[in-house]
């Protein structure tokens, strides 16, 4: 039976940032993590479930977030 590892939010953030810079395969090798783990965290980031902090939002994502904010304020 395998033991599941728990990684804190900061570790995941740094791992995704590294993967975006050098690629998921190289990042998983450097961090000694399964590639699927890195891909899962990257997927969560793209869906907005993993926030990498300031300066990491794409213009498209910022626009949709702004539109959502405007809609919520109207309600």
CHARMM internal coordinates of N, CA and C (Angstrom, degrees):
IC EDIT
DIST 1 N 1 CA 1.4326
DIST 1 CA 1 C 1.5304
ANGL 1 N 1 CA 1 C 108.57
DIST 1 C 2 N 1.3266
ANGL 1 CA 1 C 2 N 117.37
DIHE 1 N 1 CA 1 C 2 N 136.30
DIST 2 N 2 CA 1.4593
ANGL 1 C 2 N 2 CA 119.99
DIHE 1 CA 1 C 2 N 2 CA -177.29
DIST 2 CA 2 C 1.5234
ANGL 2 N 2 CA 2 C 111.00
DIHE 1 C 2 N 2 CA 2 C -92.53
DIST 2 C 3 N 1.3046
ANGL 2 CA 2 C 3 N 115.24
DIHE 2 N 2 CA 2 C 3 N 150.78
DIST 3 N 3 CA 1.4566
ANGL 2 C 3 N 3 CA 122.14
DIHE 2 CA 2 C 3 N 3 CA 178.62
DIST 3 CA 3 C 1.5290
ANGL 3 N 3 CA 3 C 108.39
DIHE 2 C 3 N 3 CA 3 C -96.30
DIST 3 C 4 N 1.3245
ANGL 3 CA 3 C 4 N 117.01
DIHE 3 N 3 CA 3 C 4 N 129.72
DIST 4 N 4 CA 1.4579
ANGL 3 C 4 N 4 CA 121.02
DIHE 3 CA 3 C 4 N 4 CA 179.01
DIST 4 CA 4 C 1.5153
ANGL 4 N 4 CA 4 C 109.74
DIHE 3 C 4 N 4 CA 4 C -83.94
DIST 4 C 5 N 1.3205
ANGL 4 CA 4 C 5 N 116.69
DIHE 4 N 4 CA 4 C 5 N 134.24
DIST 5 N 5 CA 1.4531
ANGL 4 C 5 N 5 CA 121.54
DIHE 4 CA 4 C 5 N 5 CA 176.72
DIST 5 CA 5 C 1.5189
ANGL 5 N 5 CA 5 C 109.61
DIHE 4 C 5 N 5 CA 5 C -91.02
DIST 5 C 6 N 1.3120
ANGL 5 CA 5 C 6 N 115.75
DIHE 5 N 5 CA 5 C 6 N 145.70
DIST 6 N 6 CA 1.4639
ANGL 5 C 6 N 6 CA 121.07
DIHE 5 CA 5 C 6 N 6 CA 175.07
DIST 6 CA 6 C 1.5219
ANGL 6 N 6 CA 6 C 107.58
DIHE 5 C 6 N 6 CA 6 C -112.62
DIST 6 C 7 N 1.3145
ANGL 6 CA 6 C 7 N 115.35
DIHE 6 N 6 CA 6 C 7 N 128.05
DIST 7 N 7 CA 1.4583
ANGL 6 C 7 N 7 CA 121.10
DIHE 6 CA 6 C 7 N 7 CA -179.95
DIST 7 CA 7 C 1.5095
ANGL 7 N 7 CA 7 C 108.55
DIHE 6 C 7 N 7 CA 7 C -114.68
DIST 7 C 8 N 1.3381
ANGL 7 CA 7 C 8 N 116.52
DIHE 7 N 7 CA 7 C 8 N 138.59
DIST 8 N 8 CA 1.4563
ANGL 7 C 8 N 8 CA 118.93
DIHE 7 CA 7 C 8 N 8 CA -179.90
DIST 8 CA 8 C 1.5304
ANGL 8 N 8 CA 8 C 110.61
DIHE 7 C 8 N 8 CA 8 C -74.53
DIST 8 C 9 N 1.3183
ANGL 8 CA 8 C 9 N 114.80
DIHE 8 N 8 CA 8 C 9 N 166.22
DIST 9 N 9 CA 1.4614
ANGL 8 C 9 N 9 CA 121.35
DIHE 8 CA 8 C 9 N 9 CA -175.05
DIST 9 CA 9 C 1.5330
ANGL 9 N 9 CA 9 C 111.54
DIHE 8 C 9 N 9 CA 9 C -59.70
DIST 9 C 10 N 1.3218
ANGL 9 CA 9 C 10 N 116.75
DIHE 9 N 9 CA 9 C 10 N -40.63
DIST 10 N 10 CA 1.4623
ANGL 9 C 10 N 10 CA 120.37
DIHE 9 CA 9 C 10 N 10 CA -179.12
DIST 10 CA 10 C 1.5336
ANGL 10 N 10 CA 10 C 111.94
DIHE 9 C 10 N 10 CA 10 C -62.78
DIST 10 C 11 N 1.3233
ANGL 10 CA 10 C 11 N 116.72
DIHE 10 N 10 CA 10 C 11 N -40.26
DIST 11 N 11 CA 1.4596
ANGL 10 C 11 N 11 CA 120.40
DIHE 10 CA 10 C 11 N 11 CA 178.54
DIST 11 CA 11 C 1.5271
ANGL 11 N 11 CA 11 C 110.32
DIHE 10 C 11 N 11 CA 11 C -62.72
DIST 11 C 12 N 1.3410
ANGL 11 CA 11 C 12 N 115.98
DIHE 11 N 11 CA 11 C 12 N -44.08
DIST 12 N 12 CA 1.4638
ANGL 11 C 12 N 12 CA 119.97
DIHE 11 CA 11 C 12 N 12 CA 179.11
DIST 12 CA 12 C 1.5248
ANGL 12 N 12 CA 12 C 110.79
DIHE 11 C 12 N 12 CA 12 C -62.06
DIST 12 C 13 N 1.3364
ANGL 12 CA 12 C 13 N 116.11
DIHE 12 N 12 CA 12 C 13 N -42.86
DIST 13 N 13 CA 1.4706
ANGL 12 C 13 N 13 CA 120.31
DIHE 12 CA 12 C 13 N 13 CA 178.15
DIST 13 CA 13 C 1.5185
ANGL 13 N 13 CA 13 C 111.11
DIHE 12 C 13 N 13 CA 13 C -57.30
DIST 13 C 14 N 1.3217
ANGL 13 CA 13 C 14 N 115.95
DIHE 13 N 13 CA 13 C 14 N -49.09
DIST 14 N 14 CA 1.4546
ANGL 13 C 14 N 14 CA 120.41
DIHE 13 CA 13 C 14 N 14 CA -178.26
DIST 14 CA 14 C 1.5291
ANGL 14 N 14 CA 14 C 111.39
DIHE 13 C 14 N 14 CA 14 C -65.50
DIST 14 C 15 N 1.3128
ANGL 14 CA 14 C 15 N 116.99
DIHE 14 N 14 CA 14 C 15 N -37.33
DIST 15 N 15 CA 1.4620
ANGL 14 C 15 N 15 CA 120.61
DIHE 14 CA 14 C 15 N 15 CA 179.45
DIST 15 CA 15 C 1.5316
ANGL 15 N 15 CA 15 C 110.48
DIHE 14 C 15 N 15 CA 15 C -65.17
DIST 15 C 16 N 1.3223
ANGL 15 CA 15 C 16 N 117.32
DIHE 15 N 15 CA 15 C 16 N -42.64
DIST 16 N 16 CA 1.4656
ANGL 15 C 16 N 16 CA 120.61
DIHE 15 CA 15 C 16 N 16 CA 179.49
DIST 16 CA 16 C 1.5255
ANGL 16 N 16 CA 16 C 110.14
DIHE 15 C 16 N 16 CA 16 C -67.50
DIST 16 C 17 N 1.3194
ANGL 16 CA 16 C 17 N 117.69
DIHE 16 N 16 CA 16 C 17 N -41.86
DIST 17 N 17 CA 1.4688
ANGL 16 C 17 N 17 CA 120.23
DIHE 16 CA 16 C 17 N 17 CA 177.51
DIST 17 CA 17 C 1.5281
ANGL 17 N 17 CA 17 C 110.30
DIHE 16 C 17 N 17 CA 17 C -59.20
DIST 17 C 18 N 1.3236
ANGL 17 CA 17 C 18 N 116.41
DIHE 17 N 17 CA 17 C 18 N -43.60
DIST 18 N 18 CA 1.4644
ANGL 17 C 18 N 18 CA 120.80
DIHE 17 CA 17 C 18 N 18 CA 178.23
DIST 18 CA 18 C 1.5252
ANGL 18 N 18 CA 18 C 110.29
DIHE 17 C 18 N 18 CA 18 C -62.63
DIST 18 C 19 N 1.3194
ANGL 18 CA 18 C 19 N 116.60
DIHE 18 N 18 CA 18 C 19 N -44.31
DIST 19 N 19 CA 1.4657
ANGL 18 C 19 N 19 CA 120.70
DIHE 18 CA 18 C 19 N 19 CA -179.71
DIST 19 CA 19 C 1.5269
ANGL 19 N 19 CA 19 C 111.27
DIHE 18 C 19 N 19 CA 19 C -63.12
DIST 19 C 20 N 1.3157
ANGL 19 CA 19 C 20 N 117.48
DIHE 19 N 19 CA 19 C 20 N -36.20
DIST 20 N 20 CA 1.4658
ANGL 19 C 20 N 20 CA 120.40
DIHE 19 CA 19 C 20 N 20 CA 178.06
DIST 20 CA 20 C 1.5266
ANGL 20 N 20 CA 20 C 111.13
DIHE 19 C 20 N 20 CA 20 C -68.51
DIST 20 C 21 N 1.3302
ANGL 20 CA 20 C 21 N 116.54
DIHE 20 N 20 CA 20 C 21 N -30.29
DIST 21 N 21 CA 1.4634
ANGL 20 C 21 N 21 CA 121.00
DIHE 20 CA 20 C 21 N 21 CA -179.70
DIST 21 CA 21 C 1.5279
ANGL 21 N 21 CA 21 C 112.67
DIHE 20 C 21 N 21 CA 21 C -79.99
DIST 21 C 22 N 1.3395
ANGL 21 CA 21 C 22 N 116.88
DIHE 21 N 21 CA 21 C 22 N -48.05
DIST 22 N 22 CA 1.4723
ANGL 21 C 22 N 22 CA 119.73
DIHE 21 CA 21 C 22 N 22 CA -171.93
DIST 22 CA 22 C 1.5213
ANGL 22 N 22 CA 22 C 113.76
DIHE 21 C 22 N 22 CA 22 C -113.01
DIST 22 C 23 N 1.3286
ANGL 22 CA 22 C 23 N 116.88
DIHE 22 N 22 CA 22 C 23 N -5.35
DIST 23 N 23 CA 1.4572
ANGL 22 C 23 N 23 CA 120.38
DIHE 22 CA 22 C 23 N 23 CA -178.89
DIST 23 CA 23 C 1.5168
ANGL 23 N 23 CA 23 C 111.20
DIHE 22 C 23 N 23 CA 23 C 102.49
DIST 23 C 24 N 1.3221
ANGL 23 CA 23 C 24 N 116.38
DIHE 23 N 23 CA 23 C 24 N 146.86
DIST 24 N 24 CA 1.4620
ANGL 23 C 24 N 24 CA 120.66
DIHE 23 CA 23 C 24 N 24 CA -176.92
DIST 24 CA 24 C 1.5278
ANGL 24 N 24 CA 24 C 114.37
DIHE 23 C 24 N 24 CA 24 C -62.87
DIST 24 C 25 N 1.3247
ANGL 24 CA 24 C 25 N 117.97
DIHE 24 N 24 CA 24 C 25 N -38.07
DIST 25 N 25 CA 1.4687
ANGL 24 C 25 N 25 CA 120.13
DIHE 24 CA 24 C 25 N 25 CA -178.13
DIST 25 CA 25 C 1.5297
ANGL 25 N 25 CA 25 C 111.16
DIHE 24 C 25 N 25 CA 25 C -64.68
DIST 25 C 26 N 1.3349
ANGL 25 CA 25 C 26 N 116.52
DIHE 25 N 25 CA 25 C 26 N -46.55
DIST 26 N 26 CA 1.4639
ANGL 25 C 26 N 26 CA 119.85
DIHE 25 CA 25 C 26 N 26 CA 179.37
DIST 26 CA 26 C 1.5241
ANGL 26 N 26 CA 26 C 111.24
DIHE 25 C 26 N 26 CA 26 C -66.32
DIST 26 C 27 N 1.3315
ANGL 26 CA 26 C 27 N 116.26
DIHE 26 N 26 CA 26 C 27 N -39.41
DIST 27 N 27 CA 1.4671
ANGL 26 C 27 N 27 CA 119.99
DIHE 26 CA 26 C 27 N 27 CA 179.60
DIST 27 CA 27 C 1.5234
ANGL 27 N 27 CA 27 C 110.55
DIHE 26 C 27 N 27 CA 27 C -63.28
DIST 27 C 28 N 1.3210
ANGL 27 CA 27 C 28 N 116.83
DIHE 27 N 27 CA 27 C 28 N -42.97
DIST 28 N 28 CA 1.4706
ANGL 27 C 28 N 28 CA 119.02
DIHE 27 CA 27 C 28 N 28 CA -179.98
DIST 28 CA 28 C 1.5253
ANGL 28 N 28 CA 28 C 110.91
DIHE 27 C 28 N 28 CA 28 C -64.69
DIST 28 C 29 N 1.3329
ANGL 28 CA 28 C 29 N 117.16
DIHE 28 N 28 CA 28 C 29 N -36.68
DIST 29 N 29 CA 1.4681
ANGL 28 C 29 N 29 CA 120.12
DIHE 28 CA 28 C 29 N 29 CA 177.00
DIST 29 CA 29 C 1.5247
ANGL 29 N 29 CA 29 C 110.92
DIHE 28 C 29 N 29 CA 29 C -65.59
DIST 29 C 30 N 1.3364
ANGL 29 CA 29 C 30 N 116.72
DIHE 29 N 29 CA 29 C 30 N -44.82
DIST 30 N 30 CA 1.4653
ANGL 29 C 30 N 30 CA 120.12
DIHE 29 CA 29 C 30 N 30 CA -178.54
DIST 30 CA 30 C 1.5253
ANGL 30 N 30 CA 30 C 111.72
DIHE 29 C 30 N 30 CA 30 C -65.27
DIST 30 C 31 N 1.3270
ANGL 30 CA 30 C 31 N 116.00
DIHE 30 N 30 CA 30 C 31 N -39.37
DIST 31 N 31 CA 1.4607
ANGL 30 C 31 N 31 CA 120.29
DIHE 30 CA 30 C 31 N 31 CA -176.79
DIST 31 CA 31 C 1.5267
ANGL 31 N 31 CA 31 C 112.85
DIHE 30 C 31 N 31 CA 31 C -89.49
DIST 31 C 32 N 1.3322
ANGL 31 CA 31 C 32 N 115.74
DIHE 31 N 31 CA 31 C 32 N -4.17
DIST 32 N 32 CA 1.4643
ANGL 31 C 32 N 32 CA 121.90
DIHE 31 CA 31 C 32 N 32 CA -178.60
DIST 32 CA 32 C 1.5307
ANGL 32 N 32 CA 32 C 111.44
DIHE 31 C 32 N 32 CA 32 C 55.72
DIST 32 C 33 N 1.3338
ANGL 32 CA 32 C 33 N 113.63
DIHE 32 N 32 CA 32 C 33 N 49.45
DIST 33 N 33 CA 1.4666
ANGL 32 C 33 N 33 CA 122.61
DIHE 32 CA 32 C 33 N 33 CA 177.48
DIST 33 CA 33 C 1.5155
ANGL 33 N 33 CA 33 C 108.63
DIHE 32 C 33 N 33 CA 33 C -121.48
DIST 33 C 34 N 1.3143
ANGL 33 CA 33 C 34 N 117.63
DIHE 33 N 33 CA 33 C 34 N 153.29
DIST 34 N 34 CA 1.4700
ANGL 33 C 34 N 34 CA 119.31
DIHE 33 CA 33 C 34 N 34 CA 173.52
DIST 34 CA 34 C 1.5320
ANGL 34 N 34 CA 34 C 110.53
DIHE 33 C 34 N 34 CA 34 C -63.83
DIST 34 C 35 N 1.3162
ANGL 34 CA 34 C 35 N 116.42
DIHE 34 N 34 CA 34 C 35 N 141.93
DIST 35 N 35 CA 1.4619
ANGL 34 C 35 N 35 CA 120.43
DIHE 34 CA 34 C 35 N 35 CA 178.82
DIST 35 CA 35 C 1.5186
ANGL 35 N 35 CA 35 C 111.29
DIHE 34 C 35 N 35 CA 35 C -56.90
DIST 35 C 36 N 1.3189
ANGL 35 CA 35 C 36 N 117.16
DIHE 35 N 35 CA 35 C 36 N -37.92
DIST 36 N 36 CA 1.4619
ANGL 35 C 36 N 36 CA 120.49
DIHE 35 CA 35 C 36 N 36 CA -179.49
DIST 36 CA 36 C 1.5235
ANGL 36 N 36 CA 36 C 112.21
DIHE 35 C 36 N 36 CA 36 C -59.94
DIST 36 C 37 N 1.3212
ANGL 36 CA 36 C 37 N 116.81
DIHE 36 N 36 CA 36 C 37 N -33.14
DIST 37 N 37 CA 1.4620
ANGL 36 C 37 N 37 CA 120.51
DIHE 36 CA 36 C 37 N 37 CA 177.82
DIST 37 CA 37 C 1.5243
ANGL 37 N 37 CA 37 C 109.98
DIHE 36 C 37 N 37 CA 37 C -65.02
DIST 37 C 38 N 1.3284
ANGL 37 CA 37 C 38 N 116.34
DIHE 37 N 37 CA 37 C 38 N -46.82
DIST 38 N 38 CA 1.4689
ANGL 37 C 38 N 38 CA 120.75
DIHE 37 CA 37 C 38 N 38 CA 178.95
DIST 38 CA 38 C 1.5268
ANGL 38 N 38 CA 38 C 109.91
DIHE 37 C 38 N 38 CA 38 C -62.08
DIST 38 C 39 N 1.3270
ANGL 38 CA 38 C 39 N 116.55
DIHE 38 N 38 CA 38 C 39 N -45.87
DIST 39 N 39 CA 1.4672
ANGL 38 C 39 N 39 CA 119.65
DIHE 38 CA 38 C 39 N 39 CA 179.72
DIST 39 CA 39 C 1.5309
ANGL 39 N 39 CA 39 C 111.09
DIHE 38 C 39 N 39 CA 39 C -61.35
DIST 39 C 40 N 1.3207
ANGL 39 CA 39 C 40 N 117.50
DIHE 39 N 39 CA 39 C 40 N -37.83
DIST 40 N 40 CA 1.4581
ANGL 39 C 40 N 40 CA 120.99
DIHE 39 CA 39 C 40 N 40 CA 178.02
DIST 40 CA 40 C 1.5169
ANGL 40 N 40 CA 40 C 111.92
DIHE 39 C 40 N 40 CA 40 C -63.78
DIST 40 C 41 N 1.3292
ANGL 40 CA 40 C 41 N 116.46
DIHE 40 N 40 CA 40 C 41 N -43.04
DIST 41 N 41 CA 1.4628
ANGL 40 C 41 N 41 CA 120.22
DIHE 40 CA 40 C 41 N 41 CA 178.26
DIST 41 CA 41 C 1.5195
ANGL 41 N 41 CA 41 C 110.81
DIHE 40 C 41 N 41 CA 41 C -67.06
DIST 41 C 42 N 1.3354
ANGL 41 CA 41 C 42 N 117.42
DIHE 41 N 41 CA 41 C 42 N -37.63
DIST 42 N 42 CA 1.4684
ANGL 41 C 42 N 42 CA 120.26
DIHE 41 CA 41 C 42 N 42 CA 177.75
DIST 42 CA 42 C 1.5286
ANGL 42 N 42 CA 42 C 110.42
DIHE 41 C 42 N 42 CA 42 C -65.76
DIST 42 C 43 N 1.3219
ANGL 42 CA 42 C 43 N 116.29
DIHE 42 N 42 CA 42 C 43 N -38.72
DIST 43 N 43 CA 1.4613
ANGL 42 C 43 N 43 CA 120.85
DIHE 42 CA 42 C 43 N 43 CA 177.63
DIST 43 CA 43 C 1.5349
ANGL 43 N 43 CA 43 C 110.24
DIHE 42 C 43 N 43 CA 43 C -62.97
DIST 43 C 44 N 1.3266
ANGL 43 CA 43 C 44 N 116.24
DIHE 43 N 43 CA 43 C 44 N -43.33
DIST 44 N 44 CA 1.4652
ANGL 43 C 44 N 44 CA 121.15
DIHE 43 CA 43 C 44 N 44 CA 178.17
DIST 44 CA 44 C 1.5283
ANGL 44 N 44 CA 44 C 110.27
DIHE 43 C 44 N 44 CA 44 C -62.15
DIST 44 C 45 N 1.3322
ANGL 44 CA 44 C 45 N 117.22
DIHE 44 N 44 CA 44 C 45 N -39.44
DIST 45 N 45 CA 1.4594
ANGL 44 C 45 N 45 CA 121.53
DIHE 44 CA 44 C 45 N 45 CA 177.88
DIST 45 CA 45 C 1.5269
ANGL 45 N 45 CA 45 C 110.76
DIHE 44 C 45 N 45 CA 45 C -62.95
DIST 45 C 46 N 1.3289
ANGL 45 CA 45 C 46 N 117.04
DIHE 45 N 45 CA 45 C 46 N -45.35
DIST 46 N 46 CA 1.4652
ANGL 45 C 46 N 46 CA 120.57
DIHE 45 CA 45 C 46 N 46 CA -179.46
DIST 46 CA 46 C 1.5273
ANGL 46 N 46 CA 46 C 111.80
DIHE 45 C 46 N 46 CA 46 C -64.43
DIST 46 C 47 N 1.3166
ANGL 46 CA 46 C 47 N 116.82
DIHE 46 N 46 CA 46 C 47 N -30.35
DIST 47 N 47 CA 1.4625
ANGL 46 C 47 N 47 CA 120.79
DIHE 46 CA 46 C 47 N 47 CA 179.19
DIST 47 CA 47 C 1.5246
ANGL 47 N 47 CA 47 C 112.36
DIHE 46 C 47 N 47 CA 47 C -85.41
DIST 47 C 48 N 1.3281
ANGL 47 CA 47 C 48 N 117.05
DIHE 47 N 47 CA 47 C 48 N -2.78
DIST 48 N 48 CA 1.4514
ANGL 47 C 48 N 48 CA 120.65
DIHE 47 CA 47 C 48 N 48 CA 178.36
DIST 48 CA 48 C 1.5124
ANGL 48 N 48 CA 48 C 114.43
DIHE 47 C 48 N 48 CA 48 C 85.24
DIST 48 C 49 N 1.3259
ANGL 48 CA 48 C 49 N 117.29
DIHE 48 N 48 CA 48 C 49 N 11.29
DIST 49 N 49 CA 1.4598
ANGL 48 C 49 N 49 CA 120.32
DIHE 48 CA 48 C 49 N 49 CA 179.77
DIST 49 CA 49 C 1.5251
ANGL 49 N 49 CA 49 C 112.29
DIHE 48 C 49 N 49 CA 49 C -92.46
DIST 49 C 50 N 1.3252
ANGL 49 CA 49 C 50 N 117.37
DIHE 49 N 49 CA 49 C 50 N -3.36
DIST 50 N 50 CA 1.4608
ANGL 49 C 50 N 50 CA 121.89
DIHE 49 CA 49 C 50 N 50 CA 178.98
DIST 50 CA 50 C 1.5190
ANGL 50 N 50 CA 50 C 107.17
DIHE 49 C 50 N 50 CA 50 C -136.37
DIST 50 C 51 N 1.3100
ANGL 50 CA 50 C 51 N 116.59
DIHE 50 N 50 CA 50 C 51 N 105.93
DIST 51 N 51 CA 1.4582
ANGL 50 C 51 N 51 CA 122.08
DIHE 50 CA 50 C 51 N 51 CA -176.82
DIST 51 CA 51 C 1.5253
ANGL 51 N 51 CA 51 C 109.43
DIHE 50 C 51 N 51 CA 51 C -88.37
DIST 51 C 52 N 1.3247
ANGL 51 CA 51 C 52 N 116.49
DIHE 51 N 51 CA 51 C 52 N 125.98
DIST 52 N 52 CA 1.4630
ANGL 51 C 52 N 52 CA 120.35
DIHE 51 CA 51 C 52 N 52 CA -178.84
DIST 52 CA 52 C 1.5179
ANGL 52 N 52 CA 52 C 112.96
DIHE 51 C 52 N 52 CA 52 C -92.96
DIST 52 C 53 N 1.3127
ANGL 52 CA 52 C 53 N 116.92
DIHE 52 N 52 CA 52 C 53 N 5.28
DIST 53 N 53 CA 1.4560
ANGL 52 C 53 N 53 CA 119.95
DIHE 52 CA 52 C 53 N 53 CA 177.08
DIST 53 CA 53 C 1.5131
ANGL 53 N 53 CA 53 C 112.41
DIHE 52 C 53 N 53 CA 53 C 96.09
DIST 53 C 54 N 1.3342
ANGL 53 CA 53 C 54 N 116.38
DIHE 53 N 53 CA 53 C 54 N -174.67
DIST 54 N 54 CA 1.4608
ANGL 53 C 54 N 54 CA 120.43
DIHE 53 CA 53 C 54 N 54 CA -176.47
DIST 54 CA 54 C 1.5259
ANGL 54 N 54 CA 54 C 112.62
DIHE 53 C 54 N 54 CA 54 C -65.07
DIST 54 C 55 N 1.3086
ANGL 54 CA 54 C 55 N 114.74
DIHE 54 N 54 CA 54 C 55 N 144.93
DIST 55 N 55 CA 1.4614
ANGL 54 C 55 N 55 CA 120.35
DIHE 54 CA 54 C 55 N 55 CA 176.07
DIST 55 CA 55 C 1.5108
ANGL 55 N 55 CA 55 C 114.70
DIHE 54 C 55 N 55 CA 55 C 84.90
DIST 55 C 56 N 1.3225
ANGL 55 CA 55 C 56 N 117.81
DIHE 55 N 55 CA 55 C 56 N 7.28
DIST 56 N 56 CA 1.4603
ANGL 55 C 56 N 56 CA 119.26
DIHE 55 CA 55 C 56 N 56 CA -178.27
DIST 56 CA 56 C 1.5185
ANGL 56 N 56 CA 56 C 112.88
DIHE 55 C 56 N 56 CA 56 C -113.37
DIST 56 C 57 N 1.3152
ANGL 56 CA 56 C 57 N 118.01
DIHE 56 N 56 CA 56 C 57 N 1.65
DIST 57 N 57 CA 1.4540
ANGL 56 C 57 N 57 CA 120.77
DIHE 56 CA 56 C 57 N 57 CA 179.28
DIST 57 CA 57 C 1.5211
ANGL 57 N 57 CA 57 C 109.68
DIHE 56 C 57 N 57 CA 57 C -80.37
DIST 57 C 58 N 1.3016
ANGL 57 CA 57 C 58 N 116.34
DIHE 57 N 57 CA 57 C 58 N 137.95
DIST 58 N 58 CA 1.4538
ANGL 57 C 58 N 58 CA 120.51
DIHE 57 CA 57 C 58 N 58 CA 175.19
DIST 58 CA 58 C 1.5313
ANGL 58 N 58 CA 58 C 108.09
DIHE 57 C 58 N 58 CA 58 C -80.30
DIST 58 C 59 N 1.3206
ANGL 58 CA 58 C 59 N 118.62
DIHE 58 N 58 CA 58 C 59 N 156.16
DIST 59 N 59 CA 1.4654
ANGL 58 C 59 N 59 CA 120.12
DIHE 58 CA 58 C 59 N 59 CA 179.02
DIST 59 CA 59 C 1.5287
ANGL 59 N 59 CA 59 C 112.34
DIHE 58 C 59 N 59 CA 59 C -57.64
DIST 59 C 60 N 1.3274
ANGL 59 CA 59 C 60 N 117.23
DIHE 59 N 59 CA 59 C 60 N -38.19
DIST 60 N 60 CA 1.4641
ANGL 59 C 60 N 60 CA 120.08
DIHE 59 CA 59 C 60 N 60 CA -179.93
DIST 60 CA 60 C 1.5233
ANGL 60 N 60 CA 60 C 110.46
DIHE 59 C 60 N 60 CA 60 C -64.68
DIST 60 C 61 N 1.3094
ANGL 60 CA 60 C 61 N 116.62
DIHE 60 N 60 CA 60 C 61 N -43.64
DIST 61 N 61 CA 1.4624
ANGL 60 C 61 N 61 CA 120.59
DIHE 60 CA 60 C 61 N 61 CA -179.58
DIST 61 CA 61 C 1.5226
ANGL 61 N 61 CA 61 C 110.52
DIHE 60 C 61 N 61 CA 61 C -66.57
DIST 61 C 62 N 1.3200
ANGL 61 CA 61 C 62 N 117.48
DIHE 61 N 61 CA 61 C 62 N -40.42
DIST 62 N 62 CA 1.4575
ANGL 61 C 62 N 62 CA 120.36
DIHE 61 CA 61 C 62 N 62 CA 178.48
DIST 62 CA 62 C 1.5247
ANGL 62 N 62 CA 62 C 110.39
DIHE 61 C 62 N 62 CA 62 C -62.76
DIST 62 C 63 N 1.3163
ANGL 62 CA 62 C 63 N 116.71
DIHE 62 N 62 CA 62 C 63 N -39.01
DIST 63 N 63 CA 1.4555
ANGL 62 C 63 N 63 CA 120.98
DIHE 62 CA 62 C 63 N 63 CA 179.12
DIST 63 CA 63 C 1.5263
ANGL 63 N 63 CA 63 C 110.52
DIHE 62 C 63 N 63 CA 63 C -64.51
DIST 63 C 64 N 1.3141
ANGL 63 CA 63 C 64 N 118.03
DIHE 63 N 63 CA 63 C 64 N -46.16
DIST 64 N 64 CA 1.4587
ANGL 63 C 64 N 64 CA 119.50
DIHE 63 CA 63 C 64 N 64 CA -179.21
DIST 64 CA 64 C 1.5251
ANGL 64 N 64 CA 64 C 110.99
DIHE 63 C 64 N 64 CA 64 C -66.92
DIST 64 C 65 N 1.3201
ANGL 64 CA 64 C 65 N 117.62
DIHE 64 N 64 CA 64 C 65 N -35.00
DIST 65 N 65 CA 1.4549
ANGL 64 C 65 N 65 CA 120.22
DIHE 64 CA 64 C 65 N 65 CA 177.11
DIST 65 CA 65 C 1.5232
ANGL 65 N 65 CA 65 C 110.28
DIHE 64 C 65 N 65 CA 65 C -66.15
DIST 65 C 66 N 1.3339
ANGL 65 CA 65 C 66 N 117.47
DIHE 65 N 65 CA 65 C 66 N -39.24
DIST 66 N 66 CA 1.4557
ANGL 65 C 66 N 66 CA 121.87
DIHE 65 CA 65 C 66 N 66 CA 178.26
DIST 66 CA 66 C 1.5213
ANGL 66 N 66 CA 66 C 110.40
DIHE 65 C 66 N 66 CA 66 C -65.41
DIST 66 C 67 N 1.3246
ANGL 66 CA 66 C 67 N 117.10
DIHE 66 N 66 CA 66 C 67 N -42.44
DIST 67 N 67 CA 1.4641
ANGL 66 C 67 N 67 CA 120.85
DIHE 66 CA 66 C 67 N 67 CA 177.90
DIST 67 CA 67 C 1.5255
ANGL 67 N 67 CA 67 C 110.68
DIHE 66 C 67 N 67 CA 67 C -61.94
DIST 67 C 68 N 1.3288
ANGL 67 CA 67 C 68 N 116.55
DIHE 67 N 67 CA 67 C 68 N -41.25
DIST 68 N 68 CA 1.4598
ANGL 67 C 68 N 68 CA 120.53
DIHE 67 CA 67 C 68 N 68 CA 178.78
DIST 68 CA 68 C 1.5279
ANGL 68 N 68 CA 68 C 110.35
DIHE 67 C 68 N 68 CA 68 C -63.98
DIST 68 C 69 N 1.3165
ANGL 68 CA 68 C 69 N 117.03
DIHE 68 N 68 CA 68 C 69 N -41.45
DIST 69 N 69 CA 1.4607
ANGL 68 C 69 N 69 CA 121.62
DIHE 68 CA 68 C 69 N 69 CA 178.64
DIST 69 CA 69 C 1.5230
ANGL 69 N 69 CA 69 C 110.77
DIHE 68 C 69 N 69 CA 69 C -61.58
DIST 69 C 70 N 1.3243
ANGL 69 CA 69 C 70 N 116.72
DIHE 69 N 69 CA 69 C 70 N -42.68
DIST 70 N 70 CA 1.4646
ANGL 69 C 70 N 70 CA 120.82
DIHE 69 CA 69 C 70 N 70 CA 178.58
DIST 70 CA 70 C 1.5238
ANGL 70 N 70 CA 70 C 110.49
DIHE 69 C 70 N 70 CA 70 C -61.69
DIST 70 C 71 N 1.3155
ANGL 70 CA 70 C 71 N 116.77
DIHE 70 N 70 CA 70 C 71 N -44.06
DIST 71 N 71 CA 1.4691
ANGL 70 C 71 N 71 CA 120.96
DIHE 70 CA 70 C 71 N 71 CA 178.48
DIST 71 CA 71 C 1.5189
ANGL 71 N 71 CA 71 C 111.87
DIHE 70 C 71 N 71 CA 71 C -62.11
DIST 71 C 72 N 1.3303
ANGL 71 CA 71 C 72 N 116.74
DIHE 71 N 71 CA 71 C 72 N -41.97
DIST 72 N 72 CA 1.4551
ANGL 71 C 72 N 72 CA 119.93
DIHE 71 CA 71 C 72 N 72 CA -179.47
DIST 72 CA 72 C 1.5230
ANGL 72 N 72 CA 72 C 111.32
DIHE 71 C 72 N 72 CA 72 C -67.14
DIST 72 C 73 N 1.3195
ANGL 72 CA 72 C 73 N 116.87
DIHE 72 N 72 CA 72 C 73 N -36.31
DIST 73 N 73 CA 1.4688
ANGL 72 C 73 N 73 CA 120.47
DIHE 72 CA 72 C 73 N 73 CA 178.80
DIST 73 CA 73 C 1.5190
ANGL 73 N 73 CA 73 C 111.21
DIHE 72 C 73 N 73 CA 73 C -68.00
DIST 73 C 74 N 1.3323
ANGL 73 CA 73 C 74 N 117.36
DIHE 73 N 73 CA 73 C 74 N -32.13
DIST 74 N 74 CA 1.4640
ANGL 73 C 74 N 74 CA 121.05
DIHE 73 CA 73 C 74 N 74 CA 178.00
DIST 74 CA 74 C 1.5218
ANGL 74 N 74 CA 74 C 110.53
DIHE 73 C 74 N 74 CA 74 C -65.07
DIST 74 C 75 N 1.3284
ANGL 74 CA 74 C 75 N 116.64
DIHE 74 N 74 CA 74 C 75 N -36.20
DIST 75 N 75 CA 1.4573
ANGL 74 C 75 N 75 CA 121.27
DIHE 74 CA 74 C 75 N 75 CA -178.94
DIST 75 CA 75 C 1.4946
ANGL 75 N 75 CA 75 C 109.28
DIHE 74 C 75 N 75 CA 75 C -73.10
END
COOR INIT
IC SEED 1 N 1 CA 1 C
IC BUILD
